[in-house]
Amino acid sequence: MTQTSRIPGFYNQDLEKRRELAAQAAALTREDLLPYLTGGLSPEQAGHMVENAIGTHALPLGLGLNFVVNGREVLVPMAIEEPSVIAGASFMAKLARAGGGFQATASEPNMIGQIQILNLADIYAARLAIYEHKAELLSAVDEIDPLLKKLGGGARDLEVRIFEASPIGPFLVVHLIYDVRDAMGANAINTACERLAPRLEQITGGRVHLRILSNLADQRLARARCTIPLNELAFEEYSGEQVRDGIIAAWAFAAADPYRAATHNKGIMNGVDAVVIATGNDWRAIEAGAHAYAARSGRYTSLSTWGKDAAGNLVGTLEMPMAVGIVGGATKVHPAAQAAIKLMGIQTAAELAEIIVSVGLAQNLAALRALATEGIQRGHMSLHARQVAIAAGARGEQIEKLAAQLVAEKTVRIDRAEEILRQWNQGHND
């Protein structure tokens, strides 16, 4: 169980010390974090996971600090290549601590399987016929996975949708609602849909075509909220009221304009995807579900909301589909994913979903705060400068020195970095 996610000065430590501090804070042994030292996956293991494997591809793995989710301290592993994301989320989590941290919930882990039925003589009669056999159909797939059933999962409901007009004419789509417990659920859902296909053809007289899960998991939602005390928002020349109102105005832009909402939601997904990847879950499925959910009204808009409470404090919420698991798939195969689950002290997929949505809300706040005050580039470019310095050829102590000069000059470009390095090398040779 994580003892604290508040580790002052963590950023200033070297890698070895950070691993030591992380292990202490999470009440783990240093061996528990070894997958993060080795990259977590051997080429041989990769060869068993994907076809045509020739090796592995690594991403930086950092810790989101300061997170308190439902009263529990959590160290959050985040795998991402973009600078400023982990720092931004960690700082916003620190502000949220003063308001009690993040309160999060996850709905039942119900996934949707879709079964398309074509060549129907009467789609309306076929729809009613399916409902007449609903109990039989649900029973037929409820026992497919005995372990899942034992854990409380299984078939929950059946819905039939009519598509009267499509490029190929009318057809039916059956939605199987299936509780997958602590799994992401794709395999269970697809297997269940395959099982139902022959019987649905018999009942309707039609032809079953596609049989697959939907990534718009709108019956498996995660929700988070936080309150940032007004006094925590003030910094430098900005008052708490200025920062709060600036954040709300920035959110309103995203709520009203799809062009802004796309970038706004991308910022949310910076935090979400980083945890999803670190835990071996399907980040493409999460992305697809999130953006489809953002357009559920018929117009693409913000996934989050920001406003103020009666006391004037900033209040944020985030609701989105969250089909993640802690059993099956890469989560159980990838050593680094297993280490991530252990580091967070997670026991259920619902807990993981609650942490992920909280990180998404924190990252959204970080982006909005920067945009509404000093601009997005100030903090981002100071971190990006290190990457530019390395790309220009800086090594060792040169990296931080060169990055600092680039930021001081407000010219974080590789051509300028290369020019500075040439000057340094020339002076050394002279």
N, C-alpha and C positions, 0 to 999 in steps of 0.2 A: 504494500500500500504506500503510495507516494506520501512522504512526510510534509514536503513543501515544494511548491513550484516557484517560489520566490528565492532566487539565487543572485544576490547583488554581485556585480563585478564579473559575472560569468563570461561576458563578451571579451574581457581583457585577458582571460586565461589562455594558455596554450591548449592544444587538442587533448593531450594526455590528462591535464588537470581538469578539463571540462568533463571528460568521461568519468573521472574519479568523483567529481562533484555530482554529476548526474546519477551515478550509482548510489551515492550516499543519500541523495534527496529522494530517490525512488525506493530506497531500502532493498536494493539489488546488489549482487556481487558484480565485480568488474567483468567476470567471465560472461555474465548475462548480456553484456553489451559488446562482446567480441564480434558479432556479425557486423557491427558498424565500423570495426577496424579493418576487416577483411573485404568489405564490400558486400558480404552476406550471401553471395551466390557464386559457386564455382562454375567453370565452363561445363563440367560434366553434369551438374544439376540443371544448368540452362538447357543442355541437350535433351533432357527428359521433359522439359516444360514446353518448348516450342520446336517447330520443325525447321530444318536447315540451319540450326544454330552453329555459329562460328566463334562465339564468345559471349561477353556480357557488356552492358553499357551502364556506367555509373552516374548517379546524380548526387549532389551534395545533400547531406542529411544533417539538419540542425534541430534544435529544440525550441519549441514555443514555450516561453516561461510565463510565470505569473497567473496561469489559468486556474480559476476556481469554478467548477461546473457542478451545480446542484449541491454546493457546500463542500465539495471534495477537491482537494489539491490535485492537479494533473500536470505532469510534464508531457508535452505533446511533440512526438517526432514528426518532422515535416521534410519531405524530399522535394526539392525544387531548385532550379538553376538560377532563378531571378533574384537579384539583390533586393533588399529592403523589405521583402515580404515577411520573413520571420521576425525581423526587428520591429516592424510596424505592428504586427499582431501581438507580439509580446508586450509592447508598450501600451497598447490599448487594453490588453488584459490587466495590466497594472492599474490603469485608471478605473476599470470595471470592478476591481477588487474593493475599491472604496465604496461602491454601491452594492456590495454583496456578491459580486461575480456574475456568472451567467446562470440563468434558470432555463433549463431545457427539458423538452419532452419528446418522446418518439411514439408514434402510433403503432398499432399492431403490425407485425411484419407481413402484411398481405401484398402479394405480388399478383399481377394480372397476366394471364395467358390468353392469347387471341387465336381463334379458330375461324378461318374464312370459309364460307359455304357458297358455292356457285351453282348455276344451272338449276335453279328452283322454279317450279311451275307457279307457285304462289308463295311469295316471301312472307306474307302476313300469316297464312295458315301454318307455314313451317315454323315461324317464330313461336306461335302458341303451342305447337306440338312439342317443341323443345322444353317449354316451361312445364308442360304436362308431365314430362319425364325428368324433371329437375332432380328430384330426390334420388332416383335411380342413377342418374349421371354423376352426381356428387359422390354417391356411395361407391361407384366404380373406380374413382380415383383417390378416394380417401385412404385406402390401405396400400397404395403403391410403395410408400417408404415406411416400413414398420417403425424404424427408429424415430423418424420425424413425427409420426403419429404418437408414439410413446412420449415424446417431449412436448406434446400439446399442439402440434401443427396439423396440417391437412387441409382438405377442401372446405371452403367457407360459403361460397355463393356462386351463382351462375346468372349472368346477364346476357340478354340478346339484343343486339343493335341492328337496325335496318339502315342500309345505305340504298336509297331509292335511285339516286343518280350518281354514276361514276363513269369513267371512260370506257368501261366494259359492260355497263348496265347495272341493274340492281343486284345486290347480294346481301347476305347476312354475315354478321360477325358475332360469335359467342365469346363472352369474356368469362374465363374461369378465375375466380378469386381464390387464392391458395396461400395459406399461412406457412411460411418457410422457416419460422423460428430464427435461429442464429446464423442461417446461411444467407448468401446473397440470393440464391434461389433459382437461377436460370435453368440449371439442369433438372431440378424437380418440376418446375413449371412446364418445360418443353416435353419432358417424359409424360406428364399428365395429359397434355394436349394431344400427344400422339395416341395415347390410350383411348381418348374419347372419340377420335376421328371416325372409326368404322361405325360406331353406334349412332353418331349424329347423321351419318349418311343414310342409315337404315330408317331413322325417325323422320327425316326431312325429304328423302328421295333426291337430295342434291349431291354435289361432289365437294368434299372437303379439299381445300387447296393449301393455303399457308397455315402452319401450326407453330406458334412461337410466342415467347413472352413479349410484353411491352416494356420499354424503358421509361415510359411516362408512368412512373410508379406513384400515382397520385393517391393511392390508398396506403402508402407507406411513407408518411411524412415525418420530418424532424423539424422542431421549432425551438428557437432560442430567443431570449430577451435579456436586455441589460439596462441598468440605470447608471448613468455617469453623473455624479454630483457636480453641480455647476462650478464649484470652486476648483475641481480637478481639471477643468477644461482650460483655465487661464494659463497662458505662458507668454513670456517676453512682453511685447506691447499689446497682446491680444487679451481682452477681458473674457471672462467665462461666457457672458451673453453674446459677444461677437462670435466666438467659436461655435457656440450652440446654434445660433441663428444661421451662421454660415453653413454648417453641416446640414441643417434642415433644408435650406435653400438649394444646396447641391443635390440632396436627395430628390427634391421636388422636380428638378431638371430631369433626372432619370425617370421619375414616375410619369412625366409628361411626354418625353421624347425617346423613341426607340433607338435613335442613333447614340444618344447618351447612355441609355439603359444597357446597351450591348457592352460598353466599356465598364460601366458601373458593375454589372453582374460578372464581368470577367475578373474584376478585382475581388469579388466575393469568392470566385472559383480559384483564385490564386491560393487562398487559405484552404479551401475545401479540398482541392485536388492534391495539395501537398501532403495532407494527412491520408487521403485515400490511397495515394501511391505508396506511402510509407508503410501502410498496413496490407499491401498486396491486393487491394480491391480494384474493381473495374472503373477507372476514372472516366473512360469514354461513356459508360452507361450513366454515370452520375451527371456528366456534362449534358448529355442528350436530354435526360429527364429534367434537369434544372431549366434549360432554355425553353423546352416545350411547356413547362409549368409556368414560366414567365409570360408565355403568350396564350395562356388558357382562356383569357377573356376575349380573344380575337385580336388583341393588340399587344405587342411585346412591351413589357414594362419592368420596373424594378422588382427584384425578389425581396428586398428588405423595405422596412419603413423606419422613419425617424421623426420624432416629435418631442414634445416636452410635457412633463407632468405638472400637477397643480403647484408644486414647489419650484418649478422652473428648471428642474434637472432634465438632462438629455435622456431620452428613452428610445431604444432601438429594438427592432424585432426582425427575425428572419425565419421564413417558412419555405421548405423545399423538399422534393422527393429525396429519399436517402436510402437506396437499396445497397446496403453494405453488410458483409458477413464476417464472422470470426472463425467459421468452420468451412472446410472445403476449399477447392481452388488454390490459388497461389498463397492465400493467407496461411494455409497449413503446410505448404511446400517450401516457401521462401524463408530461410533462417532470419533475415532482417525483418520480415513482416511479423514473424513470431516474437522477435525481440521487441518490436513496437507495441504489440498487444500486452506483453509482460510489463513494459515500461509504464504504460498508462494504467495498469492494474484493472484491465477490462475483463468482465465476466460474461457480458451479453452483447449482442449486436446492437441492441437499443442504446446501451451506454456509449458505444463507439459512435453511433449516429448523433447522439447528443453532444459529444465532444466536437465532432466535425462541424456541425452547424454552428456551434459557439465560436470556433476558430474562423469560420466564414464571416460571422457578424463582426468579430474583432478586426479582421482584415479590411472589411468594408468601411468600418469606422476610421481605420488608419488612413485609407485613401481619401475619404471625404474630408477628414481633418486637414490633411496636407493641401488638398485642392482648395479648400475654403479659406486657408490662411497663407502660408508661405509659398504655396505652389508645389506641385508634385516633384519637381526636379531637384530641389535643394537636398532633401534627404536621400532620394533615390540616387542622384548623381554622385554623392559622396561615397556611397557603397559601390556604385558602378565603376568608379574611378580605379578601384583595385583590379577589376577585370581588364580594364583598358591598359593599365600598367603591365599586367602579366602578358597581355596580347602583344604589347610593344616590345617585350623582351626583358622586362625587369625580373630580377631574381633576388631571393632572400630579403635582406633589409631594404633593398632598393624599392620593393613593391610599395610599402607604406609611405616611404619618403616621396616617391614619384606621385602616388595617389594624392597625397596631401598638397603637393604643389599644383597639380591639375585642378583640384577643388579651389585652392586659393586664387588661381588665375581665372576660375570659372570657365575653363576651356577643357572639358573632359572629352578629348578627341585623340584617336590613336596617332595621327600625324604629329600632333604637338608632343605627345608622350615620346615618340621616337626621336623627335628633335631634341628634347631635354636629355634623353639617354645618350645621344651622340655627343652633346656638349659635355656631359659628365665623363664619358669615356675618353674624350679628347683631352679634357683637363687632367685626367688620371695619367694618360700617356705622356703628356707634356711634363 
